[in-house]
Amino acid sequence: MTGRAMDPLPAAAVGAAAEAEADEEEDPPAADQPTPQAIEPQAIVQQAAAPSRMQMPQGNPLLLSHTLQELLARDTVQVELIPEKKGLFLKHVEYEVSSQRFKSSVYRRYNDFVVFQEMLLHKFPYRMVPALPPKRMLGADREFIEARRRALKRFVNLVARHPLFSEDVVLKLFLSFSGSDVQNKLKESAQCIGDEFMNCKLATRAKDFLPADIQAQFAISRELIRNIYNSFHKLRDRAERIASRAIDNAADLLIFGKELSAIGSDTTPLPSWAALNSSTWGSLKQALKGLSVEFALLADKAAQQGKQEENDVVEKLNLFLDLLQSYKDLCERHEKGVLHKHQRALHKYSLMKRQMMSAAAQNREPESVEQLESRIVEQENAIQTMELRNYFSLYCLHQETQLIHVYLPLTSHILRAFVNSQIQGHKEMSKVWNDLRPKLSCLFAGPHSALTPPCSPPEDGLCPH
């Protein structure tokens, strides 16, 4: 499931895909299409068996052809906090969501994001829908609110750059609708419209495009991505510590400079017994007095480096981790959802068949036997629909796995940002340190006013004469 070249498709699959693409161009899905529960299973089976009417275009629809640059160029969405508004009981946090693609700027609450995600899961249950950060808890501080803002920004950017989500009306509404009832608009856009399986013309033919060893590929890919996730999680933790140390270093440098300046600004009179060294102490105080400016500059450079690494390194690692987590969630939905329902339906079908055999052996009334036969036929149709959904789920998983691999080159972007930050940060701080040295010359001046650093005491603890 890594997007490698696949075996030639069977002729039936080629024809089926051609018909599907032709239908998509000629007859787009109606807005009042029935929900998945209301559709007749027989209609799905007949649609899958329909003869092809035109030749399949070049290429396999299972394979993605996107690059990371193309995905990143789809949109850049900013999510910024706006001043809190007081409600009757609690303060409400609002966000300004700005889309580069739609040239729009709208205001959204956290609950708007929740409804948006719910509609995505409703329409695309077999795709990587990113998770949302947790809801606000009582006593949430600024740090929590800022972390949630960053997470919401990552969420909406991943959605806006997804090949399918980026073209869906739900995304456009969320990013550009400026009315006050955005949640209702989002729900209306998905009302009476089934999920992707119901709307994709290729859905019922997904099996024809899958490799024979799809289950084995799925297991291997899942294990690989789990390992990648674990490694990137550790990288993110270390990157956070590095950025945090830079910010802590900035605070320490600032305090260090202030304390030196405080010594230089001390006005306590010199005692008479130390009068012989008054000129030395005065010179030292004068040199120390202005050092807070340089140390403040050093602190500013360290803080800039830490912030830059938070934005360019930690946030990009978090973005990739959010994507990997959405893949893990998708795998669980596949196994606990469609696969589990399919197994339950098969078990129910097996019980019905046993009941049928028992009824026939006991010569029950024809009416009860007919009812049982009718239920068995319904269950067979349900099983067939679930099998089609299972293959479509694997089809989507195959594509989403390819999408993960499209994002993997983000690693080089992260490393480049980290290296550049370290080089630039150390270069700028080195310049400030070098500019500081001449100002300290009087502190290290020897008998002939030469700049000499203090000597280390000899090993025996005695000073040389």
DOKOLBA-348668 format. One record per residue (C-alpha): residue in three letters; x, y, z. Coordinates in steps of 0.1 Angstrom, whole numbers, plus 5000, padded with zeros to 4 digits. Layout:
% residues N
alaXYZ ...
END
This chain:
% residues 465
met500050005000 thr502950234993 gly501750354959 arg503950124939 ala503050014903 met500349744903 asp499549454881 pro497549524849 leu493849554856 pro491349304844 ala489249404814 ala486049414834 ala487649654859 val488849884831 gly485349894815 ala483649954849 ala485950244858 ala485350394823 glu481550384828 ala481850534862 glu483950834851 ala481650894822 asp478650894845 glu480451134869 glu480851384841 glu477351354826 asp475251314857 pro476551454890 pro474951324922 ala471751494931 ala471551694964 asp468551494976 gln470251154972 pro468950904997 thr470950815028 pro472950485029 gln470250315050 ala467550395025 ile469150254994 glu468149914981 pro471049664981 gln469749504949 ala470249844931 ile473949844943 val474549494930 gln472849574896 gln474949894894 ala478149684899 ala477149444872 ala476149714846 pro478049674813 ser480749934804 arg479950194778 met483250354771 gln486950284773 met488850334805 pro491150644805 gln494850594810 gly495950534845 asn494750354876 pro492150544897 leu493550374928 leu496950544925 leu497450914936 ser499651144915 his499951434940 thr503251574953 leu503851744986 gln504252074969 glu500952044952 leu499151954985 leu500752245004 ala499852484976 arg496152404978 asp495552645006 thr497052805037 val494652875064 gln495353095094 val493553055127 glu493953345151 leu492353425185 ile490153725187 pro489253905220 glu487053695243 lys483353785245 lys481553735278 gly478453525278 leu475953485306 phe478053235324 leu481353185306 lys483653365283 his483453245247 val486653205226 glu486353295189 tyr488753245161 glu489353435129 val489753175102 ser491453315070 ser491753115038 gln494353215012 arg492553004985 phe489053144990 lys490353495000 ser487953485029 ser488053565066 val485353435089 tyr484753395126 arg484353055141 arg483652905175 tyr485052575187 asn481652415183 asp481652515146 phe484752305142 val483052015159 val480052025135 phe482452065106 gln484351755116 glu481151555122 met480051635086 leu483351525072 leu483151195091 his479551155079 lys480551205042 phe484051055043 pro484050775069 tyr486750585050 arg489150875048 met491651035072 val489551295091 pro491951455116 ala490951465153 leu490051795171 pro491851915202 pro489851865235 lys487052095245 arg487652375269 met487752275305 leu486952495335 gly489852705344 ala491552675310 asp494552905310 arg496253095281 glu498652815275 phe495752565269 ile493952815247 glu497052875226 ala497752505222 arg494152445211 arg494452735186 arg497552575171 ala495852235169 leu492752385152 lys495052545127 arg496752215119 phe493352045117 val491852285091 asn495052295070 leu495151915068 val491551915057 ala491952205032 arg494952015016 his493251675013 pro492551584977 leu488851504984 phe488051735012 ser489452034994 glu486852004967 asp483851944989 val481152194996 val481452145033 leu484952285033 lys483952585012 leu481052665035 phe483252645066 leu485952865052 ser483853125034 phe480253135048 ser479953455069 gly476453415082 ser475653345119 asp474152995114 val477152825099 gln476352495118 asn472952465102 lys474452545068 leu476952265073 lys474252015083 glu472052115054 ser474852065029 ala475051695041 gln471351635046 cys469851355025 ile473351285010 gly474950955017 asp478550895024 glu481350864998 phe480450494992 met476950604980 asn478250894958 cys481350744942 lys480650574910 leu483650344914 ala482650244950 thr480949914940 arg483849814918 ala486649884942 lys487549524944 asp488549514908 phe491249774914 leu492749624945 pro495849394945 ala495249034954 asp497349064985 ile495549384998 gln495149245033 ala498849165036 gln499749505022 phe497349675047 ala498949485076 ile502549575065 ser501649945059 arg499849975092 glu502949845111 leu505250075091 ile503150385098 arg502850285135 asn506650275137 ile506950605119 tyr504450755143 asn506350635174 ser509650775160 phe508151115151 his506551135185 lys509951105201 leu511351365177 arg508551605185 asp509151565223 arg512951635219 ala512251935196 glu509852075222 arg512552035248 ile515152205226 ala512852505218 ser511852525255 arg515552535266 ala516152815242 ile513353015257 asp514452935292 asn518053035282 ala516553375271 ala514953425305 asp518153335323 leu520353565302 leu517953855308 ile518053805346 phe521853755345 gly522254095327 lys519854265351 glu521754135381 leu525054255367 ser523454595360 ala522154605396 ile525654555409 gly526954835387 ser524055065399 asp524554995436 thr524955325455 thr526055185488 pro529055395500 leu532455225500 pro533655155536 ser536755345547 trp538955035552 ala538454965514 ala539355315503 leu542555195487 asn540654995462 ser537955255455 ser539155325420 thr539054955410 trp535554905424 gly534355215406 ser535755095373 leu534154755378 lys530754915386 gln530955135356 ala531654835333 leu528854635348 lys526254905348 gly525454895311 leu525754525305 ser521954465308 val521554605273 glu523754345257 phe522354065278 ala518854175269 leu519854155232 leu521253805238 ala518053705256 asp516053845226 lys518053635201 ala517653315222 ala513953375225 gln513653435188 gln515453105181 gly513152925205 lys509953065190 gln511252995155 glu511852635164 glu508352615180 asn506752745148 asp508952585121 val510052255137 val507652155165 glu504452265147 lys505452085115 leu506151775135 asn502851805152 leu501151845118 phe502651525106 leu501751345138 asp498151465135 leu498051315100 leu499550985112 gln497150975141 ser494251025117 tyr495550725097 lys495650515129 asp492050625137 leu490950525102 cys492450175105 glu490450135137 arg487250255121 his487850005093 glu488349715117 lys485749805143 gly483249945118 val482749785084 leu484749475091 his483049405124 lys479549465110 his480349235081 gln481348955105 arg478249015126 ala476048995095 leu477648665084 his477048525119 lys473448635117 tyr473048475083 ser474548155095 leu471948145123 met469048205099 lys470247925076 arg470147685106 gln466647805115 met465647745079 met467047395080 ser465347325113 ala461947455101 ala462147235070 ala462946935091 gln460046995114 asn457547055086 arg456447395098 glu453647605082 pro454547735047 glu453848095059 ser456648085086 val459047925061 glu458348195035 gln458948465061 leu462248305070 glu463248275034 ser462448645029 arg464648735059 ile467448525045 val467348695011 glu467449035029 gln470348925049 glu472248805018 asn471649145002 ala472949315034 ile476049095034 gln476749174998 thr476449545004 met478849515034 glu481349325013 leu481249604988 arg481749855016 asn484649655030 tyr486449654996 phe485750024992 ser487150085027 leu490349905017 tyr490350104984 cys490250425004 leu492850295029 his495150225000 gln494850574988 glu495250725022 thr498350525028 gln499750674996 leu498851025010 ile500950955041 his503950875019 val503351194999 tyr503751385032 leu506951195042 pro509251445025 leu508051695050 thr510851545071 ser513451725050 his511552055054 ile511552005092 leu515251915093 arg516152215071 ala514152445094 phe515852305125 val519452335110 asn518752685097 ser517352795131 gln520452665149 ile522852825124 gln521153155124 gly520553165162 his524153075171 lys525553325144 glu523453615158 met524253535194 ser527953495186 lys528053845171 val526553995203 trp529053805224 asn531953925203 asp530654285205 leu530454255242 arg534054155248 pro535654495243 lys533254645268 leu534654415294 ser538354495288 cys538554695320 leu537354395340 phe540254185328 ala542954445324 gly546354345337 pro549254565349 his549954685314 ser546254725304 ala546354415283 leu543154205280 thr543953895300 pro541453655313 pro541653565350 cys544153275355 ser543052945370 pro544652865403 pro547452605402 glu546652255414 asp548352305447 gly546052595455 leu548952845458 cys549053165438 pro552353235420 his554353535430 
END
